Amino acid sequence: MDVPVSGVLPAFAQPGDAGADLTATEPVTLAPGQRAVVGTGVRLALPDGTVGFVMPRSGLAAKHGITLVNAPGTIDSGYRGEIKVIILNTDATETYAIAAGDRIAQLVVMQLAPVNFIQTEQLSTSQRGEGGFGSTGYASDQEAHHGTV
């Protein structure tokens, strides 16, 4: 995959990692609740039939409340512009400073399945049906979770 960069080449931290680290090209300071669009300096040509997803880094989220507003960000194979990351500081009290070169997100590249959309009057039935938004519950054992046995 061709990757002209003005920043740091995306890199996997460990063999077998799904996400390659993306780094900031500029320093940014985020006050509590503030968001910013941060450049990575990376432009790439993904192979046809693939897509890139820009994902948050779990350590930044867990330790500092830093996440991505539109996670995952979608990078289509035809896009040739710089990958930019929309970062949000969700911490209620702490400011967070990003330095140039800091790892701010991960890029996961995946194969796409070919899909054809066909208009229909009726869908086949399924066990789940139209249930959504928590319809399958939250606890692994609903009765034990609610105190009934």
N, CA, C and O atoms as a GROMACS GRO file, in nm:
protein
  596
    1MET      N    1   0.086  -0.117   0.000
    1MET     CA    2   0.000   0.000   0.000
    1MET      C    3   0.090   0.123   0.000
    1MET      O    4   0.181   0.131   0.083
    2ASP      N    5   0.069   0.217  -0.090
    2ASP     CA    6   0.148   0.339  -0.097
    2ASP      C    7   0.106   0.435   0.012
    2ASP      O    8  -0.013   0.462   0.031
    3VAL      N    9   0.205   0.488   0.086
    3VAL     CA   10   0.175   0.577   0.198
    3VAL      C   11   0.273   0.693   0.198
    3VAL      O   12   0.376   0.687   0.265
    4PRO      N   13   0.241   0.802   0.123
    4PRO     CA   14   0.326   0.920   0.136
    4PRO      C   15   0.291   0.991   0.267
    4PRO      O   16   0.174   1.016   0.295
    5VAL      N   17   0.392   1.023   0.345
    5VAL     CA   18   0.364   1.084   0.475
    5VAL      C   19   0.448   1.209   0.496
    5VAL      O   20   0.560   1.221   0.446
    6SER      N   21   0.389   1.304   0.570
    6SER     CA   22   0.466   1.417   0.619
    6SER      C   23   0.482   1.403   0.770
    6SER      O   24   0.552   1.482   0.834
    7GLY      N   25   0.416   1.302   0.826
    7GLY     CA   26   0.426   1.272   0.968
    7GLY      C   27   0.499   1.141   0.987
    7GLY      O   28   0.601   1.116   0.924
    8VAL      N   29   0.446   1.058   1.076
    8VAL     CA   30   0.507   0.929   1.106
    8VAL      C   31   0.430   0.819   1.034
    8VAL      O   32   0.307   0.818   1.035
    9LEU      N   33   0.502   0.728   0.972
    9LEU     CA   34   0.440   0.615   0.903
    9LEU      C   35   0.358   0.534   1.003
    9LEU      O   36   0.407   0.504   1.112
   10PRO      N   37   0.231   0.497   0.970
   10PRO     CA   38   0.154   0.413   1.062
   10PRO      C   39   0.233   0.286   1.094
   10PRO      O   40   0.297   0.227   1.007
   11ALA      N   41   0.226   0.245   1.220
   11ALA     CA   42   0.304   0.128   1.262
   11ALA      C   43   0.226   0.045   1.363
   11ALA      O   44   0.149   0.098   1.443
   12PHE      N   45   0.247  -0.085   1.358
   12PHE     CA   46   0.188  -0.177   1.454
   12PHE      C   47   0.281  -0.185   1.575
   12PHE      O   48   0.402  -0.202   1.560
   13ALA      N   49   0.225  -0.171   1.695
   13ALA     CA   50   0.307  -0.176   1.817
   13ALA      C   51   0.359  -0.317   1.844
   13ALA      O   52   0.471  -0.334   1.890
   14GLN      N   53   0.277  -0.419   1.814
   14GLN     CA   54   0.314  -0.558   1.839
   14GLN      C   55   0.278  -0.642   1.718
   14GLN      O   56   0.183  -0.611   1.646
   15PRO      N   57   0.353  -0.750   1.693
   15PRO     CA   58   0.315  -0.841   1.584
   15PRO      C   59   0.173  -0.893   1.609
   15PRO      O   60   0.138  -0.929   1.722
   16GLY      N   61   0.093  -0.898   1.504
   16GLY     CA   62  -0.043  -0.949   1.516
   16GLY      C   63  -0.147  -0.845   1.556
   16GLY      O   64  -0.266  -0.876   1.559
   17ASP      N   65  -0.104  -0.722   1.587
   17ASP     CA   66  -0.200  -0.616   1.621
   17ASP      C   67  -0.291  -0.587   1.503
   17ASP      O   68  -0.248  -0.594   1.388
   18ALA      N   69  -0.416  -0.555   1.530
   18ALA     CA   70  -0.512  -0.520   1.425
   18ALA      C   71  -0.497  -0.375   1.382
   18ALA      O   72  -0.517  -0.343   1.265
   19GLY      N   73  -0.464  -0.287   1.476
   19GLY     CA   74  -0.458  -0.145   1.448
   19GLY      C   75  -0.316  -0.093   1.441
   19GLY      O   76  -0.233  -0.124   1.527
   20ALA      N   77  -0.288  -0.012   1.338
   20ALA     CA   78  -0.160   0.056   1.324
   20ALA      C   79  -0.175   0.196   1.384
   20ALA      O   80  -0.272   0.266   1.356
   21ASP      N   81  -0.079   0.236   1.464
   21ASP     CA   82  -0.087   0.365   1.532
   21ASP      C   83  -0.075   0.482   1.436
   21ASP      O   84   0.009   0.482   1.346
   22LEU      N   85  -0.161   0.581   1.457
   22LEU     CA   86  -0.155   0.709   1.386
   22LEU      C   87  -0.110   0.814   1.486
   22LEU      O   88  -0.154   0.813   1.601
   23THR      N   89  -0.022   0.904   1.444
   23THR     CA   90   0.033   1.004   1.535
   23THR      C   91  -0.006   1.146   1.492
   23THR      O   92  -0.035   1.171   1.375
   24ALA      N   93  -0.004   1.237   1.588
   24ALA     CA   94  -0.037   1.377   1.562
   24ALA      C   95   0.083   1.446   1.496
   24ALA      O   96   0.198   1.417   1.528
   25THR      N   97   0.054   1.537   1.403
   25THR     CA   98   0.160   1.615   1.339
   25THR      C   99   0.181   1.750   1.406
   25THR      O  100   0.276   1.822   1.376
   26GLU      N  101   0.092   1.784   1.499
   26GLU     CA  102   0.099   1.915   1.563
   26GLU      C  103   0.056   1.904   1.709
   26GLU      O  104  -0.021   1.816   1.744
   27PRO      N  105   0.105   1.994   1.793
   27PRO     CA  106   0.059   1.993   1.932
   27PRO      C  107  -0.082   2.051   1.942
   27PRO      O  108  -0.116   2.147   1.873
   28VAL      N  109  -0.162   1.992   2.031
   28VAL     CA  110  -0.299   2.038   2.055
   28VAL      C  111  -0.326   2.024   2.204
   28VAL      O  112  -0.290   1.924   2.265
   29THR      N  113  -0.391   2.124   2.263
   29THR     CA  114  -0.434   2.117   2.402
   29THR      C  115  -0.585   2.118   2.404
   29THR      O  116  -0.649   2.208   2.349
   30LEU      N  117  -0.642   2.016   2.470
   30LEU     CA  118  -0.787   2.002   2.477
   30LEU      C  119  -0.835   2.028   2.620
   30LEU      O  120  -0.800   1.955   2.712
   31ALA      N  121  -0.915   2.132   2.636
   31ALA     CA  122  -0.980   2.159   2.765
   31ALA      C  123  -1.090   2.055   2.785
   31ALA      O  124  -1.131   1.990   2.689
   32PRO      N  125  -1.139   2.040   2.908
   32PRO     CA  126  -1.250   1.947   2.931
   32PRO      C  127  -1.367   1.975   2.837
   32PRO      O  128  -1.412   2.090   2.825
   33GLY      N  129  -1.417   1.871   2.770
   33GLY     CA  130  -1.530   1.884   2.679
   33GLY      C  131  -1.495   1.939   2.542
   33GLY      O  132  -1.582   1.948   2.456
   34GLN      N  133  -1.370   1.975   2.518
   34GLN     CA  134  -1.329   2.034   2.391
   34GLN      C  135  -1.292   1.925   2.290
   34GLN      O  136  -1.244   1.819   2.328
   35ARG      N  137  -1.315   1.954   2.161
   35ARG     CA  138  -1.275   1.864   2.053
   35ARG      C  139  -1.188   1.940   1.955
   35ARG      O  140  -1.192   2.063   1.950
   36ALA      N  141  -1.110   1.866   1.876
   36ALA     CA  142  -1.023   1.927   1.776
   36ALA      C  143  -1.001   1.828   1.663
   36ALA      O  144  -1.003   1.706   1.683
   37VAL      N  145  -0.980   1.881   1.543
   37VAL     CA  146  -0.942   1.799   1.428
   37VAL      C  147  -0.790   1.802   1.422
   37VAL      O  148  -0.729   1.908   1.409
   38VAL      N  149  -0.729   1.683   1.432
   38VAL     CA  150  -0.584   1.673   1.439
   38VAL      C  151  -0.532   1.596   1.318
   38VAL      O  152  -0.578   1.485   1.290
   39GLY      N  153  -0.437   1.654   1.247
   39GLY     CA  154  -0.378   1.589   1.131
   39GLY      C  155  -0.280   1.481   1.171
   39GLY      O  156  -0.218   1.486   1.278
   40THR      N  157  -0.266   1.380   1.082
   40THR     CA  158  -0.170   1.272   1.105
   40THR      C  159  -0.054   1.276   1.005
   40THR      O  160   0.047   1.208   1.023
   41GLY      N  161  -0.070   1.356   0.899
   41GLY     CA  162   0.032   1.360   0.796
   41GLY      C  163   0.030   1.239   0.703
   41GLY      O  164   0.115   1.227   0.615
   42VAL      N  165  -0.066   1.151   0.722
   42VAL     CA  166  -0.073   1.027   0.643
   42VAL      C  167  -0.178   1.039   0.534
   42VAL      O  168  -0.294   1.074   0.560
   43ARG      N  169  -0.136   1.010   0.413
   43ARG     CA  170  -0.225   0.991   0.299
   43ARG      C  171  -0.194   0.853   0.244
   43ARG      O  172  -0.077   0.814   0.238
   44LEU      N  173  -0.296   0.778   0.204
   44LEU     CA  174  -0.267   0.644   0.155
   44LEU      C  175  -0.362   0.603   0.045
   44LEU      O  176  -0.466   0.665   0.025
   45ALA      N  177  -0.322   0.499  -0.026
   45ALA     CA  178  -0.405   0.439  -0.131
   45ALA      C  179  -0.439   0.297  -0.088
   45ALA      O  180  -0.362   0.204  -0.111
   46LEU      N  181  -0.555   0.283  -0.024
   46LEU     CA  182  -0.599   0.150   0.018
   46LEU      C  183  -0.632   0.066  -0.106
   46LEU      O  184  -0.682   0.119  -0.205
   47PRO      N  185  -0.604  -0.062  -0.101
   47PRO     CA  186  -0.639  -0.149  -0.214
   47PRO      C  187  -0.790  -0.150  -0.236
   47PRO      O  188  -0.868  -0.140  -0.141
   48ASP      N  189  -0.832  -0.163  -0.361
   48ASP     CA  190  -0.975  -0.179  -0.390
   48ASP      C  191  -1.028  -0.297  -0.310
   48ASP      O  192  -0.958  -0.396  -0.291
   49GLY      N  193  -1.151  -0.286  -0.263
   49GLY     CA  194  -1.212  -0.393  -0.187
   49GLY      C  195  -1.176  -0.390  -0.039
   49GLY      O  196  -1.206  -0.485   0.034
   50THR      N  197  -1.111  -0.282   0.006
   50THR     CA  198  -1.079  -0.267   0.148
   50THR      C  199  -1.132  -0.134   0.199
   50THR      O  200  -1.169  -0.047   0.120
   51VAL      N  201  -1.136  -0.120   0.330
   51VAL     CA  202  -1.177   0.003   0.396
   51VAL      C  203  -1.088   0.021   0.518
   51VAL      O  204  -1.045  -0.077   0.579
   52GLY      N  205  -1.060   0.145   0.553
   52GLY     CA  206  -0.985   0.174   0.675
   52GLY      C  207  -1.079   0.231   0.780
   52GLY      O  208  -1.166   0.313   0.748
   53PHE      N  209  -1.062   0.188   0.904
   53PHE     CA  210  -1.139   0.243   1.015
   53PHE      C  211  -1.043   0.308   1.113
   53PHE      O  212  -0.948   0.245   1.160
   54VAL      N  213  -1.067   0.435   1.143
   54VAL     CA  214  -0.988   0.507   1.243
   54VAL      C  215  -1.056   0.487   1.377
   54VAL      O  216  -1.170   0.528   1.397
   55MET      N  217  -0.984   0.424   1.470
   55MET     CA  218  -1.039   0.382   1.598
   55MET      C  219  -0.969   0.452   1.714
   55MET      O  220  -0.853   0.491   1.702
   56PRO      N  221  -1.040   0.467   1.826
   56PRO     CA  222  -0.976   0.526   1.945
   56PRO      C  223  -0.870   0.431   2.002
   56PRO      O  224  -0.871   0.311   1.977
   57ARG      N  225  -0.778   0.489   2.079
   57ARG     CA  226  -0.681   0.410   2.154
   57ARG      C  227  -0.739   0.386   2.293
   57ARG      O  228  -0.775   0.482   2.362
   58SER      N  229  -0.747   0.262   2.334
   58SER     CA  230  -0.814   0.228   2.460
   58SER      C  231  -0.743   0.290   2.581
   58SER      O  232  -0.810   0.331   2.676
   59GLY      N  233  -0.611   0.298   2.578
   59GLY     CA  234  -0.538   0.358   2.690
   59GLY      C  235  -0.570   0.505   2.709
   59GLY      O  236  -0.583   0.551   2.822
   60LEU      N  237  -0.582   0.579   2.599
   60LEU     CA  238  -0.617   0.721   2.609
   60LEU      C  239  -0.757   0.738   2.666
   60LEU      O  240  -0.782   0.828   2.745
   61ALA      N  241  -0.848   0.651   2.625
   61ALA     CA  242  -0.986   0.659   2.675
   61ALA      C  243  -0.992   0.624   2.823
   61ALA      O  244  -1.054   0.696   2.901
   62ALA      N  245  -0.928   0.514   2.863
   62ALA     CA  246  -0.936   0.467   3.001
   62ALA      C  247  -0.864   0.558   3.099
   62ALA      O  248  -0.913   0.583   3.209
   63LYS      N  249  -0.748   0.608   3.060
   63LYS     CA  250  -0.665   0.686   3.153
   63LYS      C  251  -0.692   0.836   3.150
   63LYS      O  252  -0.670   0.905   3.250
   64HIS      N  253  -0.739   0.888   3.034
   64HIS     CA  254  -0.750   1.033   3.020
   64HIS      C  255  -0.885   1.081   2.966
   64HIS      O  256  -0.906   1.202   2.957
   65GLY      N  257  -0.975   0.990   2.930
   65GLY     CA  258  -1.104   1.031   2.876
   65GLY      C  259  -1.096   1.086   2.735
   65GLY      O  260  -1.183   1.161   2.692
   66ILE      N  261  -0.991   1.049   2.661
   66ILE     CA  262  -0.973   1.096   2.524
   66ILE      C  263  -1.029   0.992   2.428
   66ILE      O  264  -0.990   0.876   2.432
   67THR      N  265  -1.121   1.035   2.341
   67THR     CA  266  -1.182   0.944   2.245
   67THR      C  267  -1.200   1.015   2.112
   67THR      O  268  -1.160   1.130   2.097
   68LEU      N  269  -1.258   0.946   2.016
   68LEU     CA  270  -1.284   1.003   1.884
   68LEU      C  271  -1.433   1.028   1.871
   68LEU      O  272  -1.515   0.945   1.910
   69VAL      N  273  -1.468   1.143   1.816
   69VAL     CA  274  -1.608   1.182   1.805
   69VAL      C  275  -1.684   1.090   1.711
   69VAL      O  276  -1.796   1.049   1.743
   70ASN      N  277  -1.629   1.057   1.598
   70ASN     CA  278  -1.700   0.977   1.498
   70ASN      C  279  -1.641   0.837   1.486
   70ASN      O  280  -1.620   0.788   1.375
   71ALA      N  281  -1.614   0.774   1.598
   71ALA     CA  282  -1.550   0.643   1.595
   71ALA      C  283  -1.649   0.534   1.554
   71ALA      O  284  -1.758   0.528   1.610
   72PRO      N  285  -1.615   0.450   1.458
   72PRO     CA  286  -1.491   0.462   1.383
   72PRO      C  287  -1.507   0.558   1.266
   72PRO      O  288  -1.614   0.568   1.206
   73GLY      N  289  -1.402   0.628   1.236
   73GLY     CA  290  -1.398   0.710   1.115
   73GLY      C  291  -1.372   0.618   0.996
   73GLY      O  292  -1.289   0.528   1.005
   74THR      N  293  -1.443   0.639   0.888
   74THR     CA  294  -1.432   0.551   0.771
   74THR      C  295  -1.343   0.613   0.665
   74THR      O  296  -1.364   0.728   0.624
   75ILE      N  297  -1.243   0.537   0.620
   75ILE     CA  298  -1.154   0.579   0.511
   75ILE      C  299  -1.183   0.489   0.392
   75ILE      O  300  -1.146   0.372   0.391
   76ASP      N  301  -1.250   0.543   0.291
   76ASP     CA  302  -1.282   0.466   0.171
   76ASP      C  303  -1.156   0.448   0.086
   76ASP      O  304  -1.064   0.529   0.091
   77SER      N  305  -1.154   0.341   0.006
   77SER     CA  306  -1.035   0.309  -0.074
   77SER      C  307  -1.004   0.416  -0.178
   77SER      O  308  -0.890   0.428  -0.222
   78GLY      N  309  -1.102   0.494  -0.218
   78GLY     CA  310  -1.078   0.599  -0.317
   78GLY      C  311  -1.030   0.730  -0.259
   78GLY      O  312  -0.994   0.820  -0.334
   79TYR      N  313  -1.030   0.744  -0.126
   79TYR     CA  314  -0.989   0.870  -0.062
   79TYR      C  315  -0.837   0.884  -0.067
   79TYR      O  316  -0.765   0.789  -0.037
   80ARG      N  317  -0.789   1.001  -0.104
   80ARG     CA  318  -0.646   1.025  -0.115
   80ARG      C  319  -0.597   1.141  -0.028
   80ARG      O  320  -0.479   1.175  -0.033
   81GLY      N  321  -0.685   1.201   0.050
   81GLY     CA  322  -0.645   1.313   0.134
   81GLY      C  323  -0.579   1.267   0.263
   81GLY      O  324  -0.569   1.147   0.291
   82GLU      N  325  -0.534   1.363   0.341
   82GLU     CA  326  -0.472   1.334   0.471
   82GLU      C  327  -0.574   1.275   0.567
   82GLU      O  328  -0.688   1.322   0.573
   83ILE      N  329  -0.535   1.174   0.641
   83ILE     CA  330  -0.620   1.119   0.746
   83ILE      C  331  -0.614   1.214   0.865
   83ILE      O  332  -0.507   1.240   0.919
   84LYS      N  333  -0.730   1.265   0.903
   84LYS     CA  334  -0.739   1.352   1.020
   84LYS      C  335  -0.829   1.285   1.122
   84LYS      O  336  -0.917   1.207   1.088
   85VAL      N  337  -0.806   1.318   1.248
   85VAL     CA  338  -0.874   1.253   1.359
   85VAL      C  339  -0.948   1.359   1.440
   85VAL      O  340  -0.891   1.461   1.478
   86ILE      N  341  -1.078   1.334   1.465
   86ILE     CA  342  -1.157   1.427   1.546
   86ILE      C  343  -1.153   1.377   1.690
   86ILE      O  344  -1.220   1.280   1.726
   87ILE      N  345  -1.073   1.444   1.772
   87ILE     CA  346  -1.048   1.400   1.909
   87ILE      C  347  -1.132   1.481   2.006
   87ILE      O  348  -1.150   1.601   1.989
   88LEU      N  349  -1.184   1.413   2.110
   88LEU     CA  350  -1.267   1.476   2.212
   88LEU      C  351  -1.213   1.443   2.350
   88LEU      O  352  -1.182   1.327   2.380
   89ASN      N  353  -1.201   1.545   2.434
   89ASN     CA  354  -1.164   1.526   2.575
   89ASN      C  355  -1.293   1.515   2.655
   89ASN      O  356  -1.361   1.615   2.677
   90THR      N  357  -1.327   1.393   2.699
   90THR     CA  358  -1.450   1.372   2.775
   90THR      C  359  -1.431   1.393   2.925
   90THR      O  360  -1.528   1.387   3.001
   91ASP      N  361  -1.308   1.416   2.969
   91ASP     CA  362  -1.283   1.437   3.112
   91ASP      C  363  -1.351   1.566   3.157
   91ASP      O  364  -1.346   1.667   3.087
   92ALA      N  365  -1.415   1.562   3.273
   92ALA     CA  366  -1.491   1.677   3.323
   92ALA      C  367  -1.403   1.785   3.383
   92ALA      O  368  -1.446   1.900   3.394
   93THR      N  369  -1.279   1.751   3.421
   93THR     CA  370  -1.197   1.850   3.493
   93THR      C  371  -1.056   1.870   3.439
   93THR      O  372  -0.997   1.976   3.459
   94GLU      N  373  -1.000   1.768   3.372
   94GLU     CA  374  -0.859   1.774   3.333
   94GLU      C  375  -0.840   1.814   3.187
   94GLU      O  376  -0.909   1.764   3.098
   95THR      N  377  -0.748   1.906   3.164
   95THR     CA  378  -0.703   1.941   3.029
   95THR      C  379  -0.605   1.834   2.984
   95THR      O  380  -0.532   1.778   3.065
   96TYR      N  381  -0.605   1.806   2.853
   96TYR     CA  382  -0.513   1.705   2.801
   96TYR      C  383  -0.431   1.766   2.688
   96TYR      O  384  -0.486   1.827   2.597
   97ALA      N  385  -0.299   1.748   2.694
   97ALA     CA  386  -0.209   1.803   2.592
   97ALA      C  387  -0.157   1.690   2.503
   97ALA      O  388  -0.109   1.588   2.552
   98ILE      N  389  -0.168   1.711   2.373
   98ILE     CA  390  -0.115   1.619   2.273
   98ILE      C  391   0.007   1.685   2.212
   98ILE      O  392   0.001   1.800   2.170
   99ALA      N  393   0.117   1.613   2.208
   99ALA     CA  394   0.239   1.664   2.146
   99ALA      C  395   0.250   1.608   2.004
   99ALA      O  396   0.195   1.502   1.974
  100ALA      N  397   0.320   1.679   1.917
  100ALA     CA  398   0.348   1.626   1.784
  100ALA      C  399   0.422   1.494   1.802
  100ALA      O  400   0.519   1.486   1.878
  101GLY      N  401   0.377   1.391   1.731
  101GLY     CA  402   0.438   1.259   1.742
  101GLY      C  403   0.367   1.165   1.837
  101GLY      O  404   0.395   1.045   1.838
  102ASP      N  405   0.273   1.218   1.919
  102ASP     CA  406   0.197   1.131   2.009
  102ASP      C  407   0.104   1.040   1.929
  102ASP      O  408   0.048   1.082   1.828
  103ARG      N  409   0.089   0.916   1.974
  103ARG     CA  410  -0.004   0.821   1.912
  103ARG      C  411  -0.145   0.859   1.958
  103ARG      O  412  -0.175   0.859   2.077
  104ILE      N  413  -0.232   0.891   1.862
  104ILE     CA  414  -0.365   0.944   1.895
  104ILE      C  415  -0.480   0.855   1.852
  104ILE      O  416  -0.592   0.872   1.900
  105ALA      N  417  -0.455   0.761   1.762
  105ALA     CA  418  -0.562   0.675   1.711
  105ALA      C  419  -0.498   0.553   1.646
  105ALA      O  420  -0.376   0.543   1.636
  106GLN      N  421  -0.583   0.461   1.602
  106GLN     CA  422  -0.536   0.342   1.531
  106GLN      C  423  -0.610   0.327   1.400
  106GLN      O  424  -0.729   0.358   1.390
  107LEU      N  425  -0.540   0.280   1.299
  107LEU     CA  426  -0.600   0.252   1.169
  107LEU      C  427  -0.612   0.101   1.152
  107LEU      O  428  -0.512   0.029   1.156
  108VAL      N  429  -0.736   0.054   1.132
  108VAL     CA  430  -0.762  -0.087   1.107
  108VAL      C  431  -0.810  -0.098   0.962
  108VAL      O  432  -0.904  -0.030   0.923
  109VAL      N  433  -0.745  -0.182   0.883
  109VAL     CA  434  -0.782  -0.202   0.742
  109VAL      C  435  -0.847  -0.339   0.730
  109VAL      O  436  -0.794  -0.440   0.777
  110MET      N  437  -0.964  -0.341   0.664
  110MET     CA  438  -1.040  -0.466   0.652
  110MET      C  439  -1.088  -0.487   0.509
  110MET      O  440  -1.108  -0.392   0.433
  111GLN      N  441  -1.106  -0.614   0.474
  111GLN     CA  442  -1.167  -0.652   0.346
  111GLN      C  443  -1.316  -0.620   0.349
  111GLN      O  444  -1.378  -0.627   0.455
  112LEU      N  445  -1.371  -0.585   0.236
  112LEU     CA  446  -1.515  -0.562   0.224
  112LEU      C  447  -1.581  -0.679   0.153
  112LEU      O  448  -1.527  -0.733   0.056
  113ALA      N  449  -1.696  -0.718   0.202
  113ALA     CA  450  -1.776  -0.819   0.132
  113ALA      C  451  -1.857  -0.748   0.024
  113ALA      O  452  -1.911  -0.641   0.048
  114PRO      N  453  -1.866  -0.807  -0.096
  114PRO     CA  454  -1.949  -0.745  -0.198
  114PRO      C  455  -2.096  -0.749  -0.156
  114PRO      O  456  -2.144  -0.851  -0.107
  115VAL      N  457  -2.165  -0.637  -0.174
  115VAL     CA  458  -2.305  -0.626  -0.131
  115VAL      C  459  -2.387  -0.566  -0.244
  115VAL      O  460  -2.346  -0.470  -0.309
  116ASN      N  461  -2.504  -0.625  -0.266
  116ASN     CA  462  -2.603  -0.569  -0.358
  116ASN      C  463  -2.731  -0.545  -0.279
  116ASN      O  464  -2.781  -0.636  -0.213
  117PHE      N  465  -2.784  -0.424  -0.285
  117PHE     CA  466  -2.909  -0.392  -0.217
  117PHE      C  467  -3.025  -0.416  -0.312
  117PHE      O  468  -3.025  -0.366  -0.425
  118ILE      N  469  -3.123  -0.492  -0.266
  118ILE     CA  470  -3.239  -0.527  -0.348
  118ILE      C  471  -3.363  -0.483  -0.274
  118ILE      O  472  -3.385  -0.522  -0.159
  119GLN      N  473  -3.446  -0.402  -0.340
  119GLN     CA  474  -3.570  -0.356  -0.278
  119GLN      C  475  -3.669  -0.472  -0.269
  119GLN      O  476  -3.682  -0.551  -0.363
  120THR      N  477  -3.737  -0.480  -0.155
  120THR     CA  478  -3.834  -0.587  -0.134
  120THR      C  479  -3.952  -0.534  -0.055
  120THR      O  480  -3.942  -0.430   0.010
  121GLU      N  481  -4.062  -0.604  -0.061
  121GLU     CA  482  -4.182  -0.565   0.015
  121GLU      C  483  -4.179  -0.621   0.156
  121GLU      O  484  -4.239  -0.564   0.246
  122GLN      N  485  -4.110  -0.735   0.175
  122GLN     CA  486  -4.113  -0.801   0.305
  122GLN      C  487  -3.979  -0.871   0.330
  122GLN      O  488  -3.918  -0.925   0.238
  123LEU      N  489  -3.935  -0.868   0.455
  123LEU     CA  490  -3.812  -0.936   0.493
  123LEU      C  491  -3.843  -1.073   0.552
  123LEU      O  492  -3.953  -1.096   0.603
  124SER      N  493  -3.747  -1.163   0.544
  124SER     CA  494  -3.764  -1.292   0.610
  124SER      C  495  -3.766  -1.270   0.761
  124SER      O  496  -3.716  -1.169   0.810
  125THR      N  497  -3.821  -1.364   0.834
  125THR     CA  498  -3.827  -1.352   0.980
  125THR      C  499  -3.696  -1.399   1.040
  125THR      O  500  -3.619  -1.472   0.978
  126SER      N  501  -3.671  -1.355   1.164
  126SER     CA  502  -3.554  -1.400   1.239
  126SER      C  503  -3.592  -1.409   1.386
  126SER      O  504  -3.694  -1.355   1.428
  127GLN      N  505  -3.510  -1.477   1.464
  127GLN     CA  506  -3.538  -1.491   1.606
  127GLN      C  507  -3.539  -1.354   1.674
  127GLN      O  508  -3.622  -1.330   1.762
  128ARG      N  509  -3.450  -1.266   1.636
  128ARG     CA  510  -3.442  -1.134   1.698
  128ARG      C  511  -3.555  -1.042   1.654
  128ARG      O  512  -3.605  -0.962   1.733
  129GLY      N  513  -3.595  -1.053   1.530
  129GLY     CA  514  -3.702  -0.967   1.479
  129GLY      C  515  -3.659  -0.822   1.473
  129GLY      O  516  -3.549  -0.792   1.428
  130GLU      N  517  -3.746  -0.731   1.518
  130GLU     CA  518  -3.718  -0.588   1.512
  130GLU      C  519  -3.661  -0.533   1.642
  130GLU      O  520  -3.647  -0.412   1.657
  131GLY      N  521  -3.628  -0.620   1.737
  131GLY     CA  522  -3.574  -0.575   1.866
  131GLY      C  523  -3.439  -0.509   1.848
  131GLY      O  524  -3.354  -0.558   1.774
  132GLY      N  525  -3.419  -0.399   1.916
  132GLY     CA  526  -3.293  -0.326   1.911
  132GLY      C  527  -3.276  -0.242   2.036
  132GLY      O  528  -3.362  -0.243   2.124
  133PHE      N  529  -3.166  -0.170   2.045
  133PHE     CA  530  -3.140  -0.079   2.157
  133PHE      C  531  -3.163  -0.144   2.292
  133PHE      O  532  -3.245  -0.097   2.371
  134GLY      N  533  -3.090  -0.253   2.320
  134GLY     CA  534  -3.099  -0.317   2.450
  134GLY      C  535  -3.205  -0.423   2.461
  134GLY      O  536  -3.230  -0.473   2.571
  135SER      N  537  -3.268  -0.461   2.352
  135SER     CA  538  -3.378  -0.558   2.359
  135SER      C  539  -3.334  -0.696   2.405
  135SER      O  540  -3.416  -0.775   2.450
  136THR      N  541  -3.204  -0.727   2.394
  136THR     CA  542  -3.156  -0.857   2.438
  136THR      C  543  -3.106  -0.854   2.582
  136THR      O  544  -3.054  -0.954   2.632
  137GLY      N  545  -3.119  -0.740   2.651
  137GLY     CA  546  -3.078  -0.729   2.790
  137GLY      C  547  -2.935  -0.682   2.805
  137GLY      O  548  -2.864  -0.661   2.707
  138TYR      N  549  -2.894  -0.665   2.931
  138TYR     CA  550  -2.761  -0.614   2.960
  138TYR      C  551  -2.677  -0.712   3.040
  138TYR      O  552  -2.557  -0.725   3.015
  139ALA      N  553  -2.737  -0.782   3.135
  139ALA     CA  554  -2.664  -0.877   3.217
  139ALA      C  555  -2.664  -1.012   3.149
  139ALA      O  556  -2.753  -1.044   3.070
  140SER      N  557  -2.562  -1.092   3.179
  140SER     CA  558  -2.556  -1.224   3.117
  140SER      C  559  -2.663  -1.317   3.171
  140SER      O  560  -2.705  -1.410   3.102
  141ASP      N  561  -2.709  -1.294   3.293
  141ASP     CA  562  -2.817  -1.373   3.353
  141ASP      C  563  -2.920  -1.273   3.407
  141ASP      O  564  -2.905  -1.224   3.519
  142GLN      N  565  -3.021  -1.244   3.330
  142GLN     CA  566  -3.118  -1.139   3.363
  142GLN      C  567  -3.184  -1.160   3.499
  142GLN      O  568  -3.195  -1.064   3.576
  143GLU      N  569  -3.228  -1.283   3.529
  143GLU     CA  570  -3.297  -1.305   3.657
  143GLU      C  571  -3.203  -1.284   3.774
  143GLU      O  572  -3.241  -1.219   3.871
  144ALA      N  573  -3.080  -1.337   3.768
  144ALA     CA  574  -2.984  -1.319   3.878
  144ALA      C  575  -2.949  -1.172   3.894
  144ALA      O  576  -2.929  -1.124   4.006
  145HIS      N  577  -2.940  -1.102   3.785
  145HIS     CA  578  -2.904  -0.960   3.790
  145HIS      C  579  -3.011  -0.877   3.860
  145HIS      O  580  -2.980  -0.779   3.927
  146HIS      N  581  -3.137  -0.916   3.845
  146HIS     CA  582  -3.246  -0.839   3.904
  146HIS      C  583  -3.292  -0.895   4.038
  146HIS      O  584  -3.393  -0.851   4.092
  147GLY      N  585  -3.217  -0.991   4.093
  147GLY     CA  586  -3.244  -1.039   4.228
  147GLY      C  587  -3.348  -1.148   4.239
  147GLY      O  588  -3.385  -1.185   4.350
  148THR      N  589  -3.397  -1.202   4.128
  148THR     CA  590  -3.494  -1.311   4.136
  148THR      C  591  -3.426  -1.439   4.092
  148THR      O  592  -3.340  -1.438   4.004
  149VAL      N  593  -3.465  -1.547   4.152
  149VAL     CA  594  -3.403  -1.675   4.117
  149VAL      C  595  -3.507  -1.770   4.062
  149VAL      O  596  -3.474  -1.883   4.027
   0.00000   0.00000   0.00000
